[in-house]
Amino acid sequence: MRAARKLAFLDSFETAYSVMQIFRFSFSAMACRCEIVIGYEVTQTSHDAQHELQQSAQNSAQLAIAEVRRIEAKYSRYRPESVIGVINQAAGKKPIDCDAETWTLLEYADTLYRSSGGLFDITAGVLRRAWNFSHATLPTEQTLVELCSLIDWSSLERQDQQIYLPRQGMELDFGGFGKEYAADKAAVVLQAQQVRCGYVNLGGDIRVLGPKPDQQAWQIGIQDPRCTDQIIASIAIERGGLATSGDYQRFFELDGRRYCHIVHPRTGWPVEHWRSITVIAPLTTMAGSCTTIGMLKQENCLDFLHQAGVDYLAIDHTGQLHKNH
């Protein structure tokens, strides 16, 4: 994994009474481009004062980046030594002890499973064995049937802070909320450093700590799912979490049909009803979970989002825009 770049890009804006300074720190994590933005309103504009402020922002950002990397190392399904790697390797063999953080995330996964009617199932990651979105090749129905037989969160044994996957070949995958959780945890680190203005952006999963130093909302551009170099809408947000799921992040097209990386856990086939769903919620973890469940709910998505009480902007398979914001 590439090291975080330690360069800050400083923007200064004159206001009627002070200077608004915004520092941007770019880095790579969780297989995506990431950014931490920290803003201050200052009255001293001397070189020494600016240098001190930049150093403070950089120190805060590095602590937040370290937290993102900690979570990535701890829960990556690609690392055999990670918590998830150890649990998956023990499938069908023995239960594994969990620390308090992991147990809390497993409880959250159980909540998502129940609230989604079983659609949000963190044992569904096994379906990546059938789908390689770098190649336009369809899996056989037999392959999907075999893999779907390994998807069953309700069959896991969880007690005394231990978890046991009862069948060899079963896996856990925190990919459905791991990045969003990292954004929220990085924001907590920044808040502990007295950062009040700015946001954490992990590949489009965003946690906003507070408005700009001039109290204006941040404007977040929403990517057009069919013209990825264009913005289809802009959302103003002062604080809270924002996340987007869509059929354009990893996909292939074959015979005029698009196959995306969001795969239904019961059929093994990619969902088709929505091009993208963006949700705003108090936490990025909640926003991301709602977008994923919404994609899986397909035609029942909007009813679910209304019941969840979140703001959203969604684009269906015909290109029609639906919003509640």
ROPA-60202 format. One record per atom (N, C-alpha, C): x, y, z. Coordinates in steps of 0.1 Angstrom, whole numbers, plus 2048, in hexadecimal, padded with zeros to 3 digits. Atoms other than C-alpha are relative to their C-alpha. Example, Ala and Ser with C-alpha at 12.3 -4.5 7.8 and 13.67 -1.06 7.14 Angstrom:
2
8097F4800 87B7D384E 80980C800 7F77F5800 8897F5847 7F880B808 
END
This chain:
325
8097F4800 800800800 80980C800 7F87F4800 80E8227F7 7FE80880C 8007F77F4 817839813 7F880C7FD 8087F4802 801857819 80980B7FD 7F97F4804 80D876808 7FF80B80B 8017F77F5 816890822 80080F7FB 8017F2805 8118AF80C 7F2805803 80D7F97FE 7F68C7815 7FE80A7F5 8037F680A 7E58DC7FB 7F780B807 8067F57F8 7DB8FE80A 7F88097F7 8097F6806 7BE9137FE 7FD80A80A 8047F57F7 7B993580D 7F68097F9 80B7F8805 79A949809 7FD80C80A 8037F47F8 79596D816 7F1801803 80E7FD7FC 775973829 80080E806 8017F27FB 768993838 80980280C 7FA7FE7F3 77998D859 80D7F8802 7F58097FD 793971856 8047F97F3 7FC80880C 7A495983F 7FC7F1803 80480E800 796936838 80B7F87FA 7F6809805 7B191C834 7FC7F2800 80480E802 7AB8F9827 80C7F87FC 7F5809803 7C58DE827 7FB7F37FB 80480D806 7C28BF812 80B7F6800 7F680B7FF 7D589E818 7FB7F47F8 80480C809 7D38837FD 8087F4804 7FA80C7FD 7DB85F803 7F87F47F9 80680C806 7D383C7F6 7FD7F680C 80380B7F6 7C182180C 7F47F97FB 80C808803 7A8806808 7FD8007F1 80080180F 7AF8047E2 7F980C7FA 8067F4806 7A38287DC 80880C804 7FB7F37FD 7AD84C7DC 7F980680B 8067FB7F4 7A785D7FD 80580F802 7FC7F27FC 7A988180B 7FA80380D 8047FA7F4 7A789282C 80180F7FE 8007F1802 79D8B782B 7FD80680E 8017FA7F3 7A18CD849 80080F7FE 8027F2802 7958F184B 80180880D 7FF7F77F4 79D90E863 7FC80E7FB 8027F1802 791932866 80A806809 7F57FA7F8 7AF947872 80080F7FE 7FE7F1801 7B696B879 80E8047FF 7F27FE802 7DC968879 8057FA7F3 7FB80580E 7EB965856 80F8017FF 7F17FF801 81096885E 8057F27FB 7FA80C805 82794E84F 8017F680C 7FF8097F4 82E93F872 7F37FA804 80E8057FC 80993C87A 7FB7F67F6 80580980B 80192C858 8087F2801 7F880C7FF 81E91385D 7FC7F880C 8058077F4 81290A880 7F37F97FD 80D806803 7EF905873 8017F47F7 7FF80B80A 7FA8F0856 8067F3807 7FA80B7F9 80F8DA86D 7F67F9809 80B8067F8 7F18D5884 7F77F87F8 809808809 7DB8CB867 8077F37FC 7F980C805 7F68B385A 8017F680B 80080A7F5 7FA8A387C 7F37F9802 80D8067FE 7D589E880 7FC7F77F5 80380980B 7D189085D 8087F3801 7F980D800 7ED877862 7FB7F780B 8078097F6 7DC86A882 7F47FA7FA 80C805806 7BC86686E 8047F67F5 7FC80980A 7CE855851 8057F3807 7FB80C7F9 7DF83D86A 7F47F8805 80C8077FC 7BC834877 7FA7F87F4 80580780C 7B082C854 8087F47FD 7F780B803 7CE81684E 7FF7F580A 80280A7F6 7C980586F 7F47F77FD 80C807803 7A67FB866 8017F77F3 7FE80880C 7B07F0843 8097F3803 7F780C7FD 7CC7D9851 7F87F6809 8078097F7 7B57CB86C 7F57F87FA 80C806805 7977C3856 8007FC7F1 7FF80380E 7A47BE833 7FE7F17FD 80180E803 79879D824 80C7FB7F8 7F4804808 7B879C80F 80C7FD808 7F48037F7 7CF79982D 7FD7F4809 80280B7F8 7D177783C 80180280F 7FE7FE7F2 7DD78585D 7F680A806 80A7F67FB 7C079E860 7F57F8808 80A8067F8 7A3797878 7F77F87F6 809807809 78D78E85A 8077F47FA 7F980B806 7A877884B 8017F480A 7FF80B7F6 7AC76486B 7F27FA802 80E8057FF 78676086F 7FD7F77F4 80380880C 78375484B 8087F37FF 7F880C801 79F73B84D 7FC7F680A 8058097F5 78F72C86C 7F27FA7FD 80D805803 76E72585A 7FF7F17FF 80280E7FF 761703861 80A7F9809 7F68067F7 77D6FD87A 7FF80480F 8007FC7F1 77B71289A 7FA80E801 8047F27FD 76C7318A9 80C809802 7F57F67FF 7817518AA 7FB80B80A 8027F57F7 78376A8C7 80080D7F9 8007F3806 77A78D8BE 80280B80B 7FE7F57F7 7857AE8CE 7F3808800 80C7F87FE 76B7C88D8 7FC8077F3 8037F980C 76E7DC8B7 7FA7F77F6 80580980A 7697BE8A1 7F27FB804 80D8057FC 74C7B18B6 7F580B7FD 80A7F5803 73B7D38B3 7FC8007F1 80280180E 73F7D188D 7F87F47FC 80880C803 7317AE88C 7F1802805 80D7FD7FC 7137BA8A0 7F980A7F6 8067F780A 70E7D6887 7FD7F87F3 80380880B 7107BD86B 7F37F8802 80D8077FD 6F47A987C 7F48097FF 80B7F6801 6DF7C987F 7FD8027F1 8027FE80E 6E47CF859 7F97F47FA 80680C806 6DB7AB851 7F1800803 80F8017FB 6BA7AD865 7F880B7FA 8087F4806 6B07D0859 7FE7FF7F1 80180180E 6B67C7835 7F87F37FB 80780D804 6A27A6836 80A7F67FB 7F680A804 6C2792831 8088047F4 7F97FC80C 6CF7A6813 80E804803 7F37FB7FD 6EC7B6824 8077F5808 7FA80C7FA 70079682C 80F8007FE 7F27FF802 725799833 8077F37FD 7FA80C805 72A77582A 7FF7FE7F1 80280180E 72177D806 80D8037F8 7F47FD808 7457877FD 8057F47F9 7FB80B808 74B7647F1 7FC8017F1 8047FF80E 73976E7D1 80B8067F7 7F67FA808 7587817C6 8087F47F9 7F980B807 76675E7BD 7FA7FD7F3 80780280D 74C75D7A1 80180C7F7 8007F4808 74F781795 80D807800 7F47F8802 76E791787 7FC80B7F6 8057F5809 7647B377A 80B8067F7 7F57FD80A 7857B6767 7FE7F97F3 80280980C 77879C74F 7F17FE7FE 80F801803 75679B73D 7FD7F17FE 80380E801 74F777746 7F67FD80B 80B8037F6 730769757 8037F3807 7FE80D7F9 73274E771 7F57F67FD 80A809803 71F72E76D 7F580080C 80A8017F6 6FE729780 8047F780B 7FC8097F6 70D70C792 80A80680A 7F67F97F8 72A72179F 7F880A80A 8077F77F8 71173B7AC 7F87F880B 8078087F6 6FC7207BD 8097FB80B 7F78057F6 71A7127CF 80580B809 7FC7F57F7 7267347DB 7F5805808 80B7FB7F8 70473F7E6 7FD7F780C 8028097F5 7027207FC 80980380C 7F77FC7F5 71E72F810 7FC80D806 8047F37FB 70C750816 7F47FE80A 80B8017F6 6F874F837 80580580D 7FC7FA7F4 700767852 7F97FA80C 8078057F5 6E5758868 8057F2805 7FA80D7FC 6F8737869 80C801809 7F47FE7F9 71674687A 7FD7FF80F 8018017F2 71B73F89F 80880B807 7FA7F47FA 72175E8B4 7FC80080F 8037FF7F2 72475D8DA 80E802807 7F57FE7F7 73C7678F6 80C8077F8 7F77F9808 74D77E8DD 8097F77F7 7F9809809 7577618C7 7F77FF7F3 80880280C 74C75B8A3 8057F47F9 7FD80D806 74B73A890 7F97FF7F3 80680380D 74573586B 7FF7F17FE 80280F7FE 73671286A 8047F87F4 7FC80880C 740708846 80D8057FA 7F37FC807 762708836 7FC8067F2 8037F880C 762721819 7F880C803 8087F47FC 74C73A82B 80A80B803 7F87F57FE 75A75D82E 7F880C806 8057F37FD 75477E83F 80780B7F8 7FB7F5808 75979E82C 7FA80D805 8047F37FB 7577C183B 80080B7F6 7FF7F780B 7597D1819 7F38097FF 80C7F9801 7357DC81C 7FF80C808 8007F47F8 73C7F5837 80E804806 7F27FE7FB 7627F483E 80580E7FD 7FB7F3804 76B81382B 7F880C807 8087F67FA 74E827839 80380180F 7FC8007F1 75781C85D 80D807802 7F37FA7FF 77B827857 7FE80F7FF 8027F2801 76E84984C 7FB80680D 8067FB7F3 75A84D86C 80B80080B 7F68017F6 777842881 80B80A7FE 7F77F6803 78F859870 7FB80E804 8067F37FB 777876877 80180180F 7FF7FF7F1 77786D89C 80E804804 7F27FD7FD 79D86F89C 80280F7FE 7FF7F2803 79B89288C 7F980880A 8077F97F5 78189D8A5 80880180D 7F78007F4 7988938C1 80B8097FF 7F57F6802 7B28AA8B2 7FA80E7FE 8077F3800 7988C78B4 7FE8057F2 8037FC80E 7928C788E 7F1800800 80F7FE800 76F8D5889 7FB8027F2 8047FD80E 76F8DE864 8077F67F7 7F980980A 7768C5848 7F97F37FE 80680D802 76F8A283D 80B7F57FC 7F880C804 77D87F836 7F97FA7F4 80580680D 779871813 8087F47FD 7F980C803 78184D80E 7F97FA7F3 80580580D 77A8467E9 7F18047FE 80E7FC802 7598597EA 7F77FD80C 8078027F4 74E84D80C 80580B80A 7FB7F37FB 74F86E81F 7F980280E 8057FC7F3 74B879844 80480F802 7FE7F27FE 74789E849 80080480E 7FF7FD7F2 7528AC86A 7F880D803 8077F37FE 7438CF866 8018087F4 8007F880C 73D8EA84D 80E8077FE 7F47F8803 75890083D 80280A80B 7FD7F67F5 769919854 7F780D7FF 8097F4801 751934845 7F27FB802 80D8067FD 73491D84F 7F77FD7F4 80780580C 72B91582C 8017F17FF 80080E802 7228F1823 80B7FC7F6 7F880680A 73A8DB810 7F77FC7F4 80780480C 72F8D47EC 8067F37FB 7FB80D805 7338AF7E3 7FA7FD7F3 80580380D 7308A77BF 7FD7F17FF 80480E802 71D8877B5 8037FC7F2 7FC80480D 72C874798 7F57FB7F8 80A80580A 71786D779 8047F17FE 7FC80F801 716846779 8027FC7F2 7FD80480E 717846753 80A8097F9 7F67F8805 72F86274D 80980480C 7F97FF7F3 74885E769 80A80C802 7F97F47FF 75B87E761 7F780C802 8097F57FF 73C893766 7F97FF80E 8087FF7F4 72889E785 7F28017FD 80E800803 703897784 7F880980A 8077F87F6 6FA8AA7A4 80B80380B 7F77FB7F5 70A8BC7C2 7F780080D 8078017F3 7008B67E6 80780880A 7FA7F87F5 7068CF802 7FF7F980D 8008077F3 7108C0823 80980780A 7F97F97F6 71B8D0843 8077F680A 7FA80A7F7 7218B1858 7F87F37FE 80680D802 71988C858 8077F87F6 7FA80A80A 72086F840 7F98007F3 80580280D 71C86B81B 8077F57F9 7FA80B807 72184C806 7F87FD7F4 80680380D 7198407E3 8037F17FD 7FE80D806 71481D7D5 7FA8017F1 8057FF80D 70F8177B0 8057F47F7 7FC80B809 713800792 80B8047F7 7F57FB809 730814783 80E7FF806 7F38007FA 74C80E79B 8087F47FC 7F980C806 7557EA791 7F57F97F8 80A807808 7427DA775 8067FC7F2 7FD80280E 7437CC752 7F37FF7F8 80C801808 72B7CC735 8017F47F6 80080C808 7227AD721 7F27FF7F9 80C801808 7087AA705 7F680B804 8097F57FD 6FA7CC70E 7FB80180E 8058007F2 6F57C5733 80C803809 7F57FC7F6 7097D4750 7FF7F780C 7FF8097F4 7157BD76C 80980880A 7F97F87F6 7207D178B 8047F780C 7F98077F5 7337C77AB 7F67FE80C 8098027F5 7147C97C1 7F77F47FD 80680C804 7077A67C1 7F67FB80A 80B8057F8 6E77987CF 8047F3807 7FB80B7F9 6EF77F7EB 7F87F37FE 80980C802 6D27687E2 8017FA7F2 7FF80580D 6D67657BD 80E7FF7FB 7F2800804 6FB76C7B9 8028097F3 7FF7F780C 6F378579C 80080E804 7FF7F27FD 6FB7AA79B 7F2806800 80C7F9800 6DF7C27A3 80080A7F3 8027F880D 6D17D8786 7F880D801 80A7F5800 6B77F1792 80580E801 7FB7F37FD 6CC80E79D 80E8027FA 7F37FC805 6E982078C 80980580B 7F97FB7F4 6F38327AC 7F680480B 8087FB7F4 6E683A7CF 80A807809 7F87F87F6 6F58557E5 7F780380C 8077FE7F4 6EA858809 80880980A 7FA7F87F5 6F0872824 7FA7FB80D 8048057F3 6EE866848 80980680B 7F87FA7F6 6FC87086A 80E7FA800 7F3807801 719856865 8027FB7F2 7FD80680D 72A84B846 7FD7F1800 80380E800 726827851 7F27FD7FD 80E801802 70182B852 7FC8037F1 8027FC80E 70183D830 8037F57F6 7FB80B809 71582281F 7F77F4801 80880C7FE 70080682E 7F38027F9 80D7FD807 6E0817821 8027FF7F1 7FF80080E 6EE81B7FE 8017F17FB 7FF80E804 6F87F67FC 7F37F9801 80D8077FE 6D77EA80A 7F68057F5 8097FA80A 6C58027F2 8037F97F2 7FC80780D 6D87F37D4 7FA7F2800 80480E7FF 6CF7D07E0 7F07FF800 80F800800 6AA7D97E6 7FA8027F3 8047FE80D 6A87E37C2 7F38097FF 80C7F8802 6847EF7BA 7FA80580D 8057FC7F3 67D7F17DF 80980A808 7F67F87FA 69A8087E6 7FA80D807 8057F37FA 6878297EB 7F87FF80C 8088027F4 66F81B804 8097FD80C 7F68037F5 68D80E818 80680D805 7F97F37FC 69F830817 7F6809807 80A7F87F8 67F842822 7FF7FB80E 8028067F3 67B82A83F 80C803808 7F37FE7F9 6A082F848 80180F804 8007F27FC 69985584A 80D8077FB 7F47F9805 6B885F835 7FD8087F4 8017F980C 6BD87881A 8077F87F5 7FA80880B 6C68697F8 7FE8077F3 8017FD80E 6CC86F7D3 8037F37F9 7FE80C807 6C78517BD 7FC8017F1 80280080E 6C884A798 7FD7F27FC 80480E803 6B582C78B 8057FC7F2 7FA80680C 6BD81676D 7FB8077F3 8047F880C 6AA82D755 80780E800 7FA7F2800 6BE84C760 7F880A808 8087F77F9 6A285B774 80680380E 7FB7FC7F3 6AC86F793 7F580080B 8098007F4 69B8697B5 80880680B 7F97FA7F5 6A487E7D3 7F780480B 8077FB7F4 69A8877F6 80B807808 7F57F97FA 6B28A2801 7FD80F800 
END
